[in-house]
Amino acid sequence: MLKGADKTLLGIVFILVVGGFFVFSSASLGLLARDGAALSNVAFNQFMFGIVGGTVALLITSHINYRIWRKYAFYIFLFGIFLTLLVFVPDIGLSYGGARRWISVLGFSMQPAEVLKVGLVIYLATWLSGMQPYIKSSLKGALPFFGILALVGVVMLLQPDTDSYLIMVVTGLAMFVVAGGRWRDVGYAVLAAIILVALLATFRPYIKDRIMTFIDPNIDPQGASYQVRQSLIAVGTGGLEGRGYGQSIQKFEYLPEPIGDSVFAVYAEEFGFIGSFILITLLAFLTFRGYRIASHAKDLFGMLLTVGIITIIVVQAFLNIASMVALVPLSGLPLPFVSHGGTALLVTLANIGIVLNISKYRKKKI
């Protein structure tokens, strides 16, 4: 059914999905200690929407010629923005932890930013490939490009969802550089991002707290720095080989969101340094294989689309892992292929299907 597609990439994804579900299943046992947690519903949704639905989505997108996405790129992008704006509509948008990042329609909930991410990647791949002759021009290339990112920023920061927007910006810049954009313009963008973060930290205390607890994890052990401290305890307890599958202690009452952004800490406690090294190695292989497919894509659009999809997955993964071991400020980002979120896994696998389709048309065997 996937004749001609890159089997190496498919194999890596298969291992991540299957292994991720077993890790998720263990982490979800931590819900047993929390009132009102419906463990069976969580596992069912992850399996049916994430794995089964995601597999179907992967098979479908892997059979759709990737050039078709270019034809409908603008409409897909607008649809992503429309869905994301629905979070502000009463009775549709859901609020959790002071942020409005989810929508619920007919009892089905999802985070529309996942759709906006892929919509942005498809649109940028289309726009950058069409504007490639002008990409080094500040007026015709850089300014319109940063204008697109700024538009998305308005929608994302109003929720607020700073972490997801950061991933979109990093992905956009990677695509911009691959398309021939100047590093000087990227430098200006990084400077603007630093200024923006400083402003956000001034007006949004939770961002300031993340930065301060990153600098000093002991500054508020029962408050802002609680999660990162508990994560470090879990990772440290895992040692070299880990406690063993299902044997994590931190997941029961100590780690916030053990099936969400803290799932790597549970994994590291159970599988130790060796298991963590294997997971990071798999993600590295996914990165290198994806970029190799991009380098052999038949056209610039296919190259940019592959770079965008792979970057948006791996940047989120490594930011999640880095935040759990206090290498970067704490983020609320889930770990792709592992964390709870059936729709997120479905979208991720659909994106992988697009990359597999691009690999069918590569210029030469890799």
N, C-alpha and C positions, 0 to 999 in steps of 0.2 A: 504493500500500500504506500510505502515511502521510497519507492524505487528512485534512485539517483540522489536522494537526500544524504546529507553528511551523517554517516552512522556513528562516528566518534562523538559528535555533539549530542546526538540522540542518546547514546549510551550514558554519557555524563549526566544528562538531564534525568534519565530513568533512575540512575543511582540516587541522585539528589531527591527526587520525588518519593521513591519508595523508602529510602532511609529517613527522609524528613518526616514521613507519616509515622514511622515507628518512634522517632524522637518526640513528635507532637503527642502521640498516644501516651507516652510515659509522662510528659510534662502536664498533660491534662488531668492526671490523677491528683495533681495538686488542688484541683477544683473541689475535690471531695471534702476538703477541710473548710470550704467557704460556703456560707449559707446561700441557698437559692441557686447554686450552680447546677445546671442540667448537663451532666457529663455526656449522656448518650446523645443529646441533641447536638452538642458541640462536635463530637466525633463524627456523627452522621453527616452534618453539614460539611465538615472538612473533607470527608471521603466522597460524598455525592457531588457537591458543587465543585470542590477543588480538584480531586483526582479523576473522578469519572467525567464530570463536565469539562475539566481542563484537557483531558485526553481527547475527547470528542472535538473540542475547539482546536487543539493542535493538529489533528488529522484534517480538519476542514481547511484551516489557514495554510497548511503545508501543500494543499492541492489547488489553492488559488494563486494564479500568476501574480507575483508581487508587484508588477507594473500597474495592476488595477488599482492598488491603493493610492497611486499617484493621481489617478483620475478623480478620486473622491476625497483627496486629502483635506481640502478646505472645509468640506461639509463634516467630515469626521472630527476635525478640530473644533468647529462650532458646536457640534453635538456634545463634545467633551466639556466645553465651557458651559453649555446649557445645563447639563446634568449637574455640574459642580455648583452652579448658581442655585439649584434647587435646595441646597442645604439651608438657604435663608428663607425658604417658604414655610410658613407655619403648617403643622400637621404632616409635613413631608420631611423636612430636615430634622435630624436628631442631634441633641446636645449631650456631650459626655465630657466631664472634666473641664468644663468651661470653653470647649471648642465645638463648633458645628461642622463636622466632617463627614457625616453619614446621612443617607436618605432612606426612607422606608416607603415602599409602594406595594400595596396588596400583601402586606406581611413579609415582604422580602426586603432585607436591608443590605446596603452596599456602600462602599466609600467611592464616590464618583471620581475622586482624584486619580484613581487607577486607570480609568478610561481617558481622562485628560492627559495623563502621561504619554500613553501610546498615541493619542491624537496629536499631541505636540511633536512627537518624534516623526510621525508620518508627514506632518505638515512642514516641519523644518527640513526634512530630507528632500521634499518636493521643492520648497522655496530655494534652498541652498544650491541644489543641482541646477535649477533654472537660472539663478543669479550668479553662478560661478564665475563668469567673466568679469563681474563687477565686485566680487567679494573683497578685494583689497582696497576698494574705495570706501572712505569713511562715510560719504554722503549716500551712496547707493547701496553699499553693502553692510557696513557695521551698524549704522544708525537704525535702519529698518529692522535688522536682526535683533538688536537690543530692545527695540520697540515691541517686538513680538513677546520677548521674555518679560518685559515690563507689564504688558497686558495680562499675561498669565499670573504675574506676581500680585497684581491687584486682587484678582479672584482668590488666590491661595492665601494671601496674608490677612484677608478680611475674616477668614474662618476662625482662628488662624491655623495654618498648617505650614509653619516655617520649614520643617524638616523635608517634607515632600517637595517644596519649592526649591530648596537647596539642591536636591537631586536633579530636578529639571534643569536648573541653571548649569550645573556641572556637565550634564549630558549635552545640553545645547552648545556649550563651549567646546566640548570634544568634537562635536559634529562640525562646528564652525572652523576649527583648526584643520580637520581632515579635508574640508571643502576648499582650503587655501587661505583662510582668514589670517590676518597678521597677529603675531604674538603681542604686539604693542596694544592692539585693541583688547586682547584678552586681559592684559595687565590693567588697563583702564577698568574693565569689568570687575576684576578682583578687588581693585581699590574701591569701586562703588559698592561692592558687596560688603566690604569691611565697614564702610561708613553706614550702610543700611543696618547691619547687625548692631552697631553701636547705638543707632537711633532706636531700634526695636528694644534693645536692652534697657534704654532709658524709660520707655513708655510701657513696656511689658515686663513686669517683675520676674515672671517665670523664666524668661530668657537670661536675665541677669543672674538668677539663682543657679541656672545650669552652668554658666561661665564661672561663677565663684566656686561652686562645688567641684568643678573640674580642676581649678587651681589648687583648692584645698578640700579634699573629700571629708575632712573632719570638721568642717565649719558648722554643719547642722546635722548631726548624725541621726536624729529622729525625725528630720523634716526633709529638706531639699536633697541632702546627700544620702538619704536612707537607701534608695534603690541601688545606687552604684556601690555602696558599702556592702550590701547583702549580695550583690552580684560578685564582687571580688572575693567574698567569703566562699561562695559556691565554687568559683573557679579555682581558688586556692585549695579548697578541700579535695577537689578532684585529683590533685597530684599528678603523677605520671600516667597511671592506668585508669583512674576513676573509681568510683564506688561500685559501679556495675549498673546495668540497665534496670531502670525502675527504682533505683536505690537513693535517689536524691532526697535530701532532707529539706533543703531550702525552698523547694517548690510548694511545700504544704502551707506554711504560714508566714514565711519571711519574704519571699520574692514577690513583688507586685507584678501582675501580668505574666505568670509563668508560661502561658501558652502564647503570649504576645511578644513584646520587645525583649523580655527577659529569658526567652527560650534557649538562647545560646548558653546562658549561665547554667541552666539545668543540664544541658547537653555536656558542658565541660565538667560539671560535677560528677556526672555518671560515666563519662568516657575519658576524662583526664586530658593530659597534654597530647597523648598519642591520637586520641579521637579527634581533638580539636585540630591537630595538624592535618589529619586526613580530610576533614571538612574544608579547611582553608585551601588545601591542595586541589580538591575537586573544583572549588570556585575559581582557583587560578587557572586550571585546565579549561574550564568553561570560558574564561576571559580570553585566553590565548587562542583557543579554537575558534571562538566567535570572531575575533579580530582577523584571524587567518582567512576565514570565509569572506570577511569584508574585503580583504586585500585582493581576493581573486574574483570578486563580484564582476558581473558582465558590464555594468555601467555605474556611473557615479551615484545615481539614486539608490541602487541596491547596496553600494558600499556604505553610504551615509545611513541608510535605514538599519543595516546590520550593526553599525557602530553605535547608533542611538539605542537600539533595543538591548544590546549586550551591556552597554555602559549603564543604563538605567537600572538593570538588574544587579550588576556586581557592585556598583557604588553603594546602593542601598544595603547590600549584604555586608560589605566591609565596614560601612559606617555603623551598622548595628553591632557587629562583633567588636569593633574598636571602642564603642561607647560602653560596652559591657565590661571591658578591661581597663577603662578610664584612660584610653589613649586620645579620645576626643570627648567633648562635652556630651552628656547624656542626651539621647534622642528618643523619640517615641516611635521609631521606625521598626516595622516587623522584619524578621529574617526571611527572605524569599525561599520558597520551597519547604519551609519548616513551620513558621509561625501560623497561628490561627488566622483564618480569613479565606473562606472558600472562593469568593469572587476574585480576590487578589491572586490566588494560585491559578484560577481559571484564566485570567487575563495574562498572567506570566506565561503559561503554557501556550496560549494563543499566539503570543509574541514569538515564542520559540518556533512555532509552526511557520511563521513568516520567514524567519532566518533559514529554516530548513528548505523552504521553497526557493529562497535566493541561492542556496548552495546547489540546487539542481542545475542552475544555469551558469555555474562558475566557468571561468575561462579555461581552466585546466585542472587536472586532478591534483588534490592536495593531501 
